[in-house]
Amino acid sequence: MDDFIFGDQRLTPKTSTRSERVLDTATKLADVSSRLEADKEIYAYYKEVLAAEFPAEPDEHSIELEDGRTVVVTIPEKWEWDKAQLKALYSHNATPDCVTENFTIVRTKLLAASDDVQTVLKKALTIKCGPPTIKVQK
């Protein structure tokens, strides 16, 4: 018997030779691939439409659906550092522990640094919104 188990279903190929099974399975795979690509485009469209409904501020929004699922829209905070300004601040001085050699900032170390260090470094910081993420929770 050449049946295939898929989830809790038994799929019996309609063909008998290997080449017919391969062609049948490849055709089904190509069909599913086409539907998947179309669904990805539709998903991206709805994601953009939904994200546009919320202000461009870091936050998390939960939408309760009637069927018990929840859609969570998260707009993250994105920190961008002005490397030229950081380099100018520390070109002749020793850098604090939270500043790496290539003038990137380790956020956890920055938040643990003294207030004086944070005040100086935050002059080179721009806080923006990162790309929103949308998740469906069951």
RAURFEN-V57635 format. One record per pair of residues at least 6 apart in sequence whose ideal C-beta (glycine too) atoms are under 7 Angstrom apart, sorted by the first residue. I is the first residue (numbers start at 1). J is the second residue. D is the distance in Angstrom with one decimal. If there is no record, write none. Layout:
BEGIN
I:J:D
I:J:D
END
This chain:
BEGIN
2:13:5.9
3:10:4.9
3:11:6.5
3:12:5.1
4:11:4.5
13:21:5.0
13:24:6.4
14:24:6.7
15:21:5.3
15:24:5.4
47:134:5.2
50:73:6.3
50:134:6.2
51:73:6.3
51:132:4.3
51:134:6.8
54:61:5.6
54:73:6.0
54:75:6.4
56:129:5.1
57:75:6.7
57:129:6.7
58:75:5.5
58:76:6.2
58:77:3.9
58:129:5.9
59:75:5.4
60:72:6.5
60:74:4.8
61:73:4.5
62:70:5.5
62:72:5.3
63:70:6.7
63:71:4.4
64:70:5.6
65:71:6.6
69:136:5.8
69:137:6.5
69:138:5.6
70:137:4.6
71:134:6.5
71:136:5.4
72:135:5.0
72:137:6.2
73:132:5.8
73:134:5.2
74:132:6.4
74:133:4.8
75:129:5.3
75:132:4.8
76:130:4.0
77:127:6.0
77:129:7.0
77:130:6.9
78:128:4.8
78:129:6.3
78:130:3.8
79:107:6.8
79:125:6.0
79:127:5.8
80:126:4.6
80:128:6.3
81:104:6.9
81:105:5.4
81:124:5.5
81:125:6.0
82:124:4.3
83:103:4.6
85:123:7.0
85:124:4.0
86:99:6.6
86:103:4.3
86:124:5.0
87:103:5.4
89:120:6.5
90:99:6.5
96:113:5.8
96:117:4.8
97:109:5.6
98:105:5.9
98:106:5.2
98:109:3.5
98:110:4.2
98:113:5.0
99:105:6.1
100:106:6.8
105:121:6.6
110:118:6.3
110:121:6.4
END
